Amino acid sequence: MSDDDFEAGDSLEGFGDDSARTIRNFSCAEARFGAECLLGLPIEKREAKMAELFGDDPQILLPVFEVLRDRWESSPASVRDDAEYFYRFLLEKVSPCAEPQYKTGKFLFDERDYFLAEAALIAGTACRNLSRREEAWRWFNRSEVWFLSTARWLLSIGRLPLDLARLSYQRLALLTEERRFDEVRELLPQVTEVLERFEGREEALKCRFLEGGILIETRELEKAKEVYFEIASRAKALEKGEKLFATAQYNLVQLHAELGETEAALVASREAIPVLRRLDNRIGVGKLQCGLGLLYRKQGNRAAAIETFRAAQMEFEDLEMRADVAALHLIIADLLLEAGQEPQARWEIQAALPIIDEYKLVPEGMAALSLLHQSLKSHRINQQALRDLHGYFGNQN
Amino acid sequence: MDERLREVESLFASMRKAIRAWAFRDGLNREERAVFEDCLHDWCWRFAWRPGSERSLKNLREGLTSFATHHARSFKGIDVEAYRREKAAHKEAAAQFRLKLKKLQQNPASDSSKVDPEDQEKRTS
């Protein structure tokens, strides 16, 4: 047995510079390409090809999960389906590592438990992006149990706090979206500290986004702006901080717009757009368009605002982010009412209401929702109820 | 090899002596020790790919120590020949798969993300 199954410089031509990094039998670029091929197969065809395409091998599964994490903001619906597929596959087709098996099996020691935990964390995060909150909670619970399960292989706690803190971050993000701000404020400092201590610096910085999001929701806009400025500046210093930088920028677009700071909003937008496009961060592009729509609205340019919100809505529709689509129906309805186009506004509201019911969104906005329902029946839209209701979506848009 | 893996290799090399000593303590013969060491080495390389691991080798050292001290004895009596055969077959399969990937990657007409290597190979041959 050689110590180095894969020799440095042994990579195949055509896979670029990154091929120097390896996972034993494959260069990084080969493994990543293999992962993309596997993910490119429709799920119904994948089962038969799993062994052939090394889908049952940690060397390809690691980049598969890396690709899924990279894509959860560009195609959350397919990431959710893929993560569920791999979770089920691992659960049903890969035997638990009992003593006689882990000696020679493809999955060594804690690896099956780890992959199950990671698949569940990815599925839960994608569900969170899709506003499928109950489902997200279920996946996060599964992830927790499997991460805990990795500890049975270890004498010390190892990297468990880091993995659990990554999971806790997603849970707190979900709580923020459910507007349970007090709970988030109570727990966020501990999670941030653990992430910083275990050198999860990007994850620790992500916690500041939750802080900024809550400040926006509680209308402490200047404080929120400071938080996002700090995030952008710290993200620039990180090796892989580009994504966080762009996210901070699109939040700043929205904040500048709300504060009527047109020039600053446009500057932030110009800095963010190329990065978001390069990273294929379509959620980010949609959110940035929302910020610009808000800016046009503040300027009184209703037509441009509607057009920009529509562009964001189409992006979210493609991504199957139906809660965001519903929120934008309400915002557009509000603008149409201002323009005296009540029939069109009615259509927008009627398109949003079934989604709000189906996803059990904005439970705290039930009164406004009920008022809006009643006003639709009486053929005179209650604009205040409409504004109250889309205000509850604020954190998402 | 990139910096991260160089560090992993260096860590593993620095622990190799201790790993062998733990395996010896648990009664593994020379060949069983080699299999045990090989499994730990594989695990190590893959661990380096987990999110966050690139930033700290501390967790890797802890994990490695846990496995080396706690699980060595379960390798006692392992079928070394079967392990070697399995490992060689796996290496060969991986080499074949790499060739398939190369063919796919070099075929500019293909949309590699939407096809599987076998179908693509049939199409191009």
Chai-1 contact restraints between the chains, C-beta under 6 A:
chainA,res_idxA,chainB,res_idxB,connection_type,confidence,min_distance_angstrom,max_distance_angstrom,comment,restraint_id
A,M1,B,D38,contact,1.0,0.0,6.0,A-B,restraint_1
A,D5,B,K91,contact,1.0,0.0,6.0,A-B,restraint_2
A,A8,B,M1,contact,1.0,0.0,6.0,A-B,restraint_3
A,L12,B,R98,contact,1.0,0.0,6.0,A-B,restraint_4
A,L12,B,K102,contact,1.0,0.0,6.0,A-B,restraint_5
A,G14,B,Q105,contact,1.0,0.0,6.0,A-B,restraint_6
A,G14,B,Q106,contact,1.0,0.0,6.0,A-B,restraint_7
A,A20,B,D2,contact,1.0,0.0,6.0,A-B,restraint_8
A,R21,B,D2,contact,1.0,0.0,6.0,A-B,restraint_9
A,I23,B,W45,contact,1.0,0.0,6.0,A-B,restraint_10
A,R24,B,W45,contact,1.0,0.0,6.0,A-B,restraint_11
A,N25,B,A94,contact,1.0,0.0,6.0,A-B,restraint_12
A,E30,B,R98,contact,1.0,0.0,6.0,A-B,restraint_13
A,E30,B,L101,contact,1.0,0.0,6.0,A-B,restraint_14
A,F33,B,L101,contact,1.0,0.0,6.0,A-B,restraint_15
A,F33,B,Q105,contact,1.0,0.0,6.0,A-B,restraint_16
A,G34,B,L101,contact,1.0,0.0,6.0,A-B,restraint_17
A,E36,B,S113,contact,1.0,0.0,6.0,A-B,restraint_18
A,C37,B,S112,contact,1.0,0.0,6.0,A-B,restraint_19
A,G40,B,S113,contact,1.0,0.0,6.0,A-B,restraint_20
A,G40,B,K114,contact,1.0,0.0,6.0,A-B,restraint_21
A,L41,B,D116,contact,1.0,0.0,6.0,A-B,restraint_22
A,K49,B,D116,contact,1.0,0.0,6.0,A-B,restraint_23
A,F54,B,F97,contact,1.0,0.0,6.0,A-B,restraint_24
A,P58,B,R46,contact,1.0,0.0,6.0,A-B,restraint_25
A,L62,B,W49,contact,1.0,0.0,6.0,A-B,restraint_26
A,E99,B,S74,contact,1.0,0.0,6.0,A-B,restraint_27
A,K103,B,F75,contact,1.0,0.0,6.0,A-B,restraint_28
A,K103,B,I78,contact,1.0,0.0,6.0,A-B,restraint_29
A,T104,B,Y83,contact,1.0,0.0,6.0,A-B,restraint_30
A,T104,B,E86,contact,1.0,0.0,6.0,A-B,restraint_31
A,L108,B,C39,contact,1.0,0.0,6.0,A-B,restraint_32
A,L108,B,W43,contact,1.0,0.0,6.0,A-B,restraint_33
A,F109,B,W43,contact,1.0,0.0,6.0,A-B,restraint_34
A,F109,B,F67,contact,1.0,0.0,6.0,A-B,restraint_35
A,L154,B,S66,contact,1.0,0.0,6.0,A-B,restraint_36
A,L155,B,S66,contact,1.0,0.0,6.0,A-B,restraint_37
A,L155,B,H70,contact,1.0,0.0,6.0,A-B,restraint_38
A,S156,B,E62,contact,1.0,0.0,6.0,A-B,restraint_39
A,G158,B,N59,contact,1.0,0.0,6.0,A-B,restraint_40
A,G158,B,E62,contact,1.0,0.0,6.0,A-B,restraint_41
A,G158,B,G63,contact,1.0,0.0,6.0,A-B,restraint_42
A,R159,B,N59,contact,1.0,0.0,6.0,A-B,restraint_43
A,L162,B,G52,contact,1.0,0.0,6.0,A-B,restraint_44
A,E199,B,R55,contact,1.0,0.0,6.0,A-B,restraint_45
A,E199,B,S56,contact,1.0,0.0,6.0,A-B,restraint_46
A,G200,B,G52,contact,1.0,0.0,6.0,A-B,restraint_47
